[in-house]
């Protein structure tokens, strides 16, 4: 069996806090625990790494990157992201993209990766490319640059259309198993 290792930072980092955390994690499928500096390392079978990990991150209001030890930044609104969403909301009103919208996509991508990317990495790359080209489109429109806007919008559309290949990729991967 393959396992994922997650490191949870606890505050305060006491035996009691770590014991409570271990009990909560045990209820959602984590199997073993090791106290470490600043928290608790927990292990879960890769096959069980699904929405439970996302629920834990949401419960503690941290990113999975933080829980997995991929970043030291605890606050998922780091780097002024929260302020940017508030500014956008004040300018665009109810039509504004929200942190919840972005978080939903990120959490879905995490769930997808925890499920061993059943359609391959193409859709993940397509999402990233789409977002980059959409940003280019916004910048071009703001700069009143129609040729650049057309190019960026077409590139964003092409990237978004890559997602339509997911069912075929899924079927091909299942057939190959």
C-alpha positions in Angstrom: 0.0 0.0 0.0 1.1 3.5 -0.7 0.6 6.3 1.8 0.5 10.1 1.7 2.3 11.9 4.6 0.8 15.1 5.9 2.3 17.3 8.5 -0.1 19.3 10.6 1.2 22.3 12.5 -0.6 22.8 15.8 -0.9 25.9 17.9 -0.3 25.5 20.7 1.8 22.5 20.1 1.0 20.4 23.1 0.4 16.7 23.6 -3.3 17.3 24.3 -3.8 19.3 21.1 -1.9 16.7 19.1 -4.0 13.8 20.7 -7.2 15.6 19.8 -6.0 16.2 16.2 -5.0 12.5 15.9 -8.4 11.5 17.1 -10.1 13.7 14.5 -7.8 12.5 11.7 -8.3 8.9 12.7 -12.1 9.4 12.1 -11.5 10.3 8.5 -9.0 7.5 7.6 -5.6 8.5 8.8 -3.9 5.4 10.2 -0.7 6.4 12.0 0.7 9.4 13.7 4.1 10.7 14.7 4.7 13.8 16.8 7.1 16.1 15.1 8.5 19.6 15.8 5.6 22.0 15.8 2.8 19.5 15.3 1.9 16.0 14.1 2.7 13.9 11.0 -0.1 11.7 9.9 -0.3 8.9 7.3 -3.3 8.0 5.1 -3.6 5.4 2.3 -3.5 7.1 -1.1 -6.7 5.5 -2.0 -8.4 7.3 0.9 -6.9 10.7 0.2 -10.1 12.3 -1.2 -12.5 14.8 0.1 -11.5 14.0 3.7 -8.2 15.8 3.3 -10.0 18.8 1.7 -12.5 18.9 4.6 -9.7 18.9 7.1 -8.0 21.9 5.3 -11.3 23.7 5.2 -12.0 23.0 8.9 -8.6 24.5 9.9 -9.0 27.2 7.2 -5.6 26.4 5.7 -4.5 25.2 2.3 -3.6 21.6 1.6 -0.2 22.9 0.6 0.3 24.1 4.2 -0.9 20.8 5.7 1.2 18.8 3.3 4.3 20.9 4.2 4.7 22.3 0.7 4.5 25.9 2.0 5.2 27.6 5.3 2.4 30.1 4.6 -0.5 29.1 6.8 -3.0 31.7 5.5 -4.4 30.8 2.1 -5.1 34.5 1.5 -1.4 35.3 1.7 0.2 37.8 -0.6 -2.7 40.2 -0.6 -5.0 37.7 -2.3 -7.9 38.5 0.1 -7.5 42.2 -0.4 -7.5 41.6 -4.2 -10.8 39.7 -4.0 -12.3 42.5 -1.8 -11.2 45.1 -4.3 -12.6 43.1 -7.3 -15.9 42.7 -5.4 -16.2 46.4 -4.8 -15.6 47.1 -8.5 -17.6 44.3 -10.1 -20.3 43.6 -7.6 -22.1 40.3 -7.7 -20.4 39.4 -11.0 -16.9 39.3 -9.4 -14.9 36.2 -9.1 -14.6 35.2 -5.4 -12.0 33.4 -3.3 -14.6 30.6 -2.9 -14.8 30.2 -6.7 -11.0 29.9 -6.9 -10.8 27.6 -3.9 -13.5 25.3 -5.3 -11.4 24.9 -8.5 -8.2 24.3 -6.5 -9.9 21.8 -4.1 -11.4 20.0 -7.1 -7.9 19.8 -8.7 -6.5 18.4 -5.4 -9.2 15.8 -5.3 -8.5 15.0 -8.9 -4.8 14.5 -8.2 -5.5 12.5 -5.1 -7.5 10.2 -7.3 -4.4 9.6 -9.4 -5.4 12.0 -12.2 -7.9 9.7 -13.9 -7.9 11.7 -17.1 -4.1 12.5 -17.1 -2.4 15.8 -16.6 -3.8 17.4 -19.8 -6.8 19.0 -18.0 -4.6 20.4 -15.3 -2.3 22.0 -17.8 -5.3 23.3 -19.8 -6.7 25.0 -16.6 -3.4 26.7 -15.9 -3.0 27.8 -19.5 -6.6 29.0 -19.6 -6.1 31.1 -16.5 -2.9 32.7 -17.8 -4.5 33.5 -21.2 -7.6 34.9 -19.5 -5.3 37.2 -17.4 -3.6 38.3 -20.7 -7.1 39.0 -22.1 -8.0 41.2 -19.1 -4.7 43.1 -19.4 -5.1 43.6 -23.2 -8.7 44.9 -22.8 -7.6 47.3 -20.0 -4.8 48.5 -22.3 -7.3 49.1 -25.1 -5.2 46.7 -27.3 -7.7 44.9 -29.6 -5.2 42.7 -31.5 -3.6 41.5 -28.3 -7.1 40.9 -26.8 -8.2 38.8 -29.7 -5.0 36.7 -29.6 -5.3 36.2 -25.8 -9.0 35.4 -25.9 -8.5 32.9 -28.7 -5.7 31.2 -26.7 -7.9 31.1 -23.6 -10.7 29.5 -25.6 -8.3 26.9 -27.1 -7.0 26.0 -23.7 -10.6 25.7 -22.3 -11.5 23.4 -25.2 -8.7 21.0 -24.1 -11.0 20.0 -21.2 -13.4 18.4 -23.7 -10.7 15.7 -24.1 -11.1 14.5 -20.6 -13.8 11.8 -21.3 -11.7 10.3 -24.1 -8.5 10.3 -21.9 -10.5 8.8 -19.0 -11.8 6.0 -21.3 -8.3 5.3 -22.8 -6.8 5.2 -19.3 -9.5 2.8 -18.0 -9.1 0.6 -21.1 -5.3 0.4 -20.5 -5.7 -0.8 -16.9 
